């Protein structure tokens, strides 16, 4: 008879039946007569119990050969046991070693330095904390797609290699055949604007790159961005979409990742408060607030991480800082008709000191103004000819934003550094593994 081989999260359907489960050993314990094996398979954990007098000698010998991370196939009857991981246990009658694990497995139950753990990131991923983070990230990613799909957005995949850049600094460049320099994309936004003119409402979701020599806890050189672009949305519409979007992502994580957030010891009370509407704070008012708190930041400066932390101290939910000076922001942002010194933009600051998770703006839809900004920034006009064409042939009011996935996951999980929010982080001093 062929035995069923369910995954661990399916074992509740097999209580009272004999099955085979495959996975990796996480814990071993033996009294000499009774032995315990805890294994994981990616969906959960199960404890197997081996009674020496009730199994074949060869099975007991195989147990004695087990080490941490050995991959095994464990066969036995499933029964309930509240004291065991997952509330189930297996009375083991068969054990097969599928892949041996050397005795010197690097990750041990002791303190390891962060550099050691990053050097061994391919093993660190197997730890309970890292698996919990990965599950939250996975749920957030699925929630992103569900949010936009339900609202009629089309996903558009945009180039990673491009001649047109979105920001003034932080570029990775490479020679591109006879075409000169190509740049790793800092954003999919410019192409998203073209797609919005075809489909009305779109979003892009992909890796982006910034060659910033920054070692802060909030920076990676490679990260994932979600960038919707919506025809006919002005800056106010844009912020309403952002607060609905962020609230939806947080709610999904709270509803579907409660066990993982508990593993991470995340205080979820602040997340429960993330509901629309969010606070809206004009840039000038933000500068006044910072001045009262002793900051030396003056009107015209971009806001740094310390400034953002001081601002969110005043509030218990995310905060929009709106209408920055145009010199502090990118060339494509719409001039503010109420104050031409500024642009119609917003940064969304997460509470608890996590800083900016979204940057958004209404886009400049006037051809002459956009051309003037490109020239003022000394950007290559030929590389932006197609982008200017969008204003020559049926220009339209439109807005969009970019949400940094790793920053959002770090905030939801309560992580101290972005490097834990992605499987294999890329930092300015780290390219391996």
C-alpha positions in Angstrom: 0.0 0.0 0.0 1.3 3.5 -0.9 1.3 5.8 2.1 0.0 9.3 1.9 2.7 12.0 2.0 0.9 15.1 3.2 2.6 18.4 4.2 2.7 19.2 7.9 -0.1 21.8 7.7 -2.4 19.1 6.2 -1.8 16.6 9.1 -5.0 17.6 11.0 -6.9 15.8 8.2 -4.9 12.6 8.8 -5.3 12.1 12.6 -5.6 8.4 13.3 -3.9 7.5 10.0 -0.3 6.4 9.2 1.4 8.8 6.8 4.9 9.8 5.7 6.2 13.3 6.2 9.3 14.7 4.6 11.4 17.6 5.9 14.4 18.7 8.0 15.4 18.0 11.5 15.3 20.9 13.9 15.6 19.3 17.4 16.7 15.9 18.7 16.3 14.5 22.2 16.7 11.0 23.6 16.4 9.3 27.1 17.9 6.1 25.8 14.6 4.3 25.5 12.4 7.1 24.1 13.5 9.6 21.4 12.0 12.7 20.0 12.5 14.3 16.6 11.1 17.7 15.6 11.1 18.4 11.9 9.9 21.2 9.7 8.8 21.1 6.0 8.1 24.8 5.3 4.4 24.6 6.3 4.9 23.8 10.0 6.5 21.5 12.6 5.7 18.0 13.8 7.2 16.1 16.7 7.9 12.4 16.1 8.2 10.0 19.1 10.2 6.8 18.8 9.9 4.1 21.5 12.9 1.8 21.2 11.0 -1.4 22.2 8.3 -0.8 19.6 10.3 -0.1 16.4 12.8 -2.1 14.4 16.5 -1.8 15.5 17.4 -0.3 12.1 15.0 2.6 12.7 16.6 3.3 16.1 20.0 3.2 14.6 19.0 5.7 11.9 17.7 8.0 14.7 21.1 7.8 16.4 22.7 9.0 13.1 20.6 12.1 12.8 22.0 15.6 13.1 20.4 19.0 12.9 19.2 19.8 9.4 19.3 16.2 8.2 16.5 15.8 5.6 14.3 12.8 6.5 11.2 10.9 5.7 9.3 10.0 8.9 6.5 7.5 8.9 3.9 6.9 11.7 0.4 7.4 13.0 -0.7 10.9 13.6 -2.5 11.8 16.8 -3.3 14.9 18.8 -1.0 16.2 21.5 -1.5 19.7 22.8 2.0 19.9 24.3 3.7 19.2 20.9 4.5 21.9 18.2 1.3 22.4 16.2 -0.8 20.3 18.6 0.0 17.0 16.8 2.5 14.2 17.2 3.6 11.2 15.2 4.2 7.7 16.7 7.2 6.9 14.5 7.5 3.4 13.0 9.7 4.2 10.0 12.6 6.7 9.5 14.6 7.2 6.3 17.6 9.5 5.9 17.2 11.4 2.6 20.2 13.8 3.0 22.9 13.9 5.7 23.9 17.1 7.5 27.4 17.6 8.7 28.0 17.9 12.4 29.4 21.4 12.1 26.1 23.1 11.0 27.0 26.8 11.3 23.8 28.1 13.0 23.7 26.9 16.6 21.4 27.8 19.5 23.6 30.6 20.8 24.3 34.2 20.0 25.9 34.9 16.6 27.2 38.3 15.3 25.2 39.9 12.6 28.1 39.7 10.1 28.3 35.9 10.7 24.6 35.5 10.2 24.7 37.5 7.0 27.6 35.5 5.7 25.5 32.4 6.4 22.2 33.9 5.2 21.5 30.8 3.2 21.2 28.9 6.6 19.9 31.8 8.7 16.7 31.7 6.5 15.8 28.4 8.1 15.5 29.9 11.6 11.9 30.4 13.1 12.3 34.2 13.1 13.4 34.5 9.5 10.7 32.1 8.4 8.1 34.2 10.2 9.3 37.3 8.4 9.3 35.6 5.1 5.7 34.5 5.6 4.6 38.1 6.5 6.4 39.4 3.4 4.6 36.8 1.3 1.2 37.8 2.7 1.9 41.4 2.1 3.0 40.7 -1.5 -0.2 38.7 -2.1 -2.3 41.5 -0.5 -0.7 44.0 -2.9 -1.8 42.1 -5.9 -5.3 41.5 -4.5 -5.8 45.2 -3.6 -5.0 46.4 -7.1 -6.8 43.5 -8.9 -10.0 44.1 -7.0 -9.8 47.8 -8.1 -9.3 47.1 -11.8 -5.6 48.0 -12.0 -3.4 46.3 -14.7 0.0 45.1 -13.7 2.7 46.3 -16.1 6.3 45.0 -16.0 8.8 47.7 -16.8 12.5 47.6 -17.8 15.3 47.1 -15.3 17.9 48.4 -17.8 17.0 52.0 -19.0 18.5 55.1 -20.4 16.1 57.4 -18.6 16.6 57.8 -14.8 14.1 58.9 -12.2 16.4 60.6 -9.6 19.5 62.7 -9.7 21.8 60.5 -7.8 22.4 56.9 -6.7 22.9 55.3 -10.2 24.3 51.9 -11.1 25.5 52.1 -14.7 26.9 49.7 -17.2 28.0 49.8 -20.8 25.2 48.8 -23.1 26.6 47.6 -26.5 26.8 50.6 -28.9 24.0 52.6 -27.0 26.3 54.1 -24.4 25.5 53.8 -20.7 22.5 52.0 -19.3 21.3 52.4 -15.8 19.7 49.9 -13.4 16.2 51.2 -12.8 15.6 53.4 -9.8 11.9 53.3 -10.5 9.4 51.9 -13.0 7.4 55.2 -12.7 8.3 56.8 -16.0 7.2 53.8 -18.0 4.2 53.4 -15.7 3.0 56.9 -16.8 3.1 55.7 -20.4 1.1 52.7 -19.5 -1.5 54.8 -17.6 -2.2 56.6 -20.8 -3.0 53.3 -22.4 -5.0 51.6 -19.5 -6.0 54.3 -17.1 -4.8 52.7 -13.9 -1.8 50.4 -13.6 0.8 49.3 -11.2 4.4 48.0 -11.5 6.1 45.7 -9.0 9.7 44.9 -9.3 13.3 45.4 -8.1 14.9 48.8 -8.1 18.4 49.9 -7.4 20.1 52.9 -5.6 23.9 53.2 -5.5 23.8 55.3 -2.3 26.8 54.9 0.0 24.5 54.5 3.0 24.9 52.1 5.9 21.7 53.1 7.8 19.1 50.5 8.9 16.7 51.9 6.3 18.7 51.4 3.2 19.4 48.6 0.7 21.0 48.9 -2.7 18.5 46.5 -4.2 14.9 46.6 -3.0 11.3 46.1 -4.3 8.9 48.8 -5.2 5.2 48.9 -5.9 4.3 51.8 -8.1 0.7 52.5 -9.1 0.0 55.3 -11.7 -3.6 56.6 -12.1 -5.0 58.7 -14.9 -7.2 61.6 -13.7 -6.0 61.3 -10.1 -4.8 64.6 -8.5 -2.6 64.8 -5.4 -5.6 64.5 -3.0 -6.8 61.4 -4.9 -3.3 60.0 -4.7 -3.1 60.3 -0.9 -6.6 58.7 -0.5 -5.4 55.8 -2.5 -2.2 55.5 -0.4 -4.0 55.4 2.9 -6.5 52.8 1.7 -3.6 50.7 0.3 -1.5 50.9 3.4 -4.4 50.2 5.7 -5.4 47.2 3.6 -1.8 45.7 3.8 -1.6 46.1 7.6 -5.1 44.6 8.1 -4.2 41.6 6.0 -1.0 41.0 8.0 -2.9 41.3 11.3 -5.7 39.0 10.1 -3.6 36.3 8.4 -0.1 36.4 10.1 -1.0 36.7 13.8 1.1 33.6 14.7 4.1 35.0 12.8 3.8 38.4 14.4 3.7 36.6 17.8 6.9 34.7 17.0 8.4 38.1 16.2 7.1 39.5 19.5 5.5 42.4 17.6 3.3 44.7 19.6 0.3 44.9 17.3 -1.6 47.6 19.1 0.1 50.4 17.0 -0.8 48.5 13.8 -4.5 48.2 14.9 -4.6 52.0 14.8 -3.6 52.2 11.1 -7.0 53.2 9.6 -7.9 56.1 7.2 -7.8 59.0 7.3 -4.1 59.6 7.9 -2.7 62.9 9.2 -1.9 65.5 6.5 0.9 67.9 7.4 2.1 70.7 5.0 5.8 70.8 4.6 5.9 74.4 6.1 4.0 73.2 9.1 6.4 70.3 9.4 9.4 72.6 9.5 7.7 74.7 12.2 7.0 71.6 14.3 10.7 70.5 13.9 11.9 74.0 14.9 9.8 73.8 18.1 11.5 70.4 18.8 15.0 71.9 18.4 15.8 70.7 14.9 18.2 72.8 12.8 16.4 71.8 9.5 15.2 74.9 7.7 12.7 75.6 4.9 14.1 74.3 1.6 15.8 71.2 3.1 14.7 67.7 2.5 13.7 65.9 5.7 16.2 63.3 7.1 15.5 60.3 9.2 15.8 62.2 12.5 13.3 64.8 11.3 10.8 62.1 10.3 11.1 60.5 13.7 10.5 63.8 15.4 7.4 64.4 13.3 5.7 61.0 13.9 6.3 61.3 17.6 3.2 63.6 17.6 0.8 61.0 16.1 -0.3 57.4 16.5 -0.8 56.6 12.8 1.0 57.3 9.5 1.6 61.0 8.6 1.6 62.6 5.1 4.1 65.4 4.7 2.9 67.3 1.7 4.1 69.9 -0.8 7.9 70.0 -0.5 10.1 72.6 -2.1 10.6 71.7 -5.7 14.5 71.8 -5.4 14.2 69.0 -2.8 12.2 66.7 -5.1 12.4 65.0 -8.6 12.0 66.8 -11.9 8.7 65.2 -12.8 6.6 66.5 -9.9 3.8 69.0 -10.6 4.3 72.6 -9.7 1.9 73.7 -6.9 -0.3 76.4 -8.3 -0.9 77.7 -4.8 2.8 78.1 -4.2 5.2 77.8 -7.2 8.1 77.2 -4.8 6.7 73.8 -4.0 5.4 70.7 -5.8 2.3 68.6 -5.3 3.9 65.7 -3.6 3.8 63.7 -0.4 5.9 61.4 1.7 4.1 59.0 3.9 5.9 58.4 7.2 5.2 55.3 9.2 4.8 55.6 13.0 7.2 54.2 15.6 10.2 55.8 13.9 10.1 53.7 10.7 10.2 56.8 8.5 9.2 57.2 4.8 7.5 54.1 3.3 5.9 55.9 0.3 6.9 58.8 -1.9 4.2 60.1 -4.2 3.2 63.1 -6.4 1.0 64.5 -9.0 3.0 64.4 -12.2 3.9 67.5 -14.3 1.5 67.3 -17.2 2.6 70.6 -18.9 5.1 70.0 -21.7 7.0 73.3 -21.4 7.3 73.1 -17.6 8.5 69.5 -17.7 11.1 70.4 -20.5 12.3 73.3 -18.4 12.8 71.0 -15.4 14.7 68.4 -17.4 17.0 71.2 -18.8 17.5 72.7 -15.3 18.5 69.3 -14.0 20.9 68.9 -16.9 19.3 65.6 -17.9 19.9 64.2 -21.4 16.9 65.4 -23.4 17.3 62.6 -26.0 16.8 60.0 -23.3 13.5 61.6 -22.3 12.1 62.3 -25.7 9.5 59.5 -25.4 8.6 60.8 -21.9 8.0 64.3 -23.2 5.9 62.8 -26.0 3.3 61.8 -23.3 2.7 65.5 -22.8 2.5 66.3 -26.5 0.0 63.7 -27.5 -3.0 63.8 -25.1 -1.6 65.1 -21.9 -3.6 64.3 -18.8 -3.7 64.9 -15.1 -2.2 61.8 -13.4 -0.6 60.8 -10.1 1.2 57.9 -8.6 3.5 56.8 -5.8 6.1 54.2 -4.9 5.9 52.0 -1.8 9.1 50.3 -0.6 8.3 46.7 0.1 11.1 46.1 2.6 10.4 49.2 4.6 6.8 48.3 4.8 7.5 44.7 5.9 10.1 45.9 8.4 7.5 48.3 10.0 4.7 45.6 10.1 7.1 43.1 11.6 8.8 45.5 14.0 12.3 44.8 12.6 15.3 46.9 13.5 16.9 46.7 10.1 15.7 46.2 6.5 18.3 43.4 5.9 15.9 40.9 7.6 13.0 41.9 5.3 14.4 40.3 2.2 15.8 36.8 1.7 19.3 37.9 0.4 19.9 41.6 1.2 22.2 43.7 -0.9 24.1 46.4 1.0 26.9 48.6 -0.1 29.4 46.2 1.6 27.6 42.9 0.9 27.2 41.1 -2.4 27.3 37.5 -1.1 25.7 35.0 -0.7 
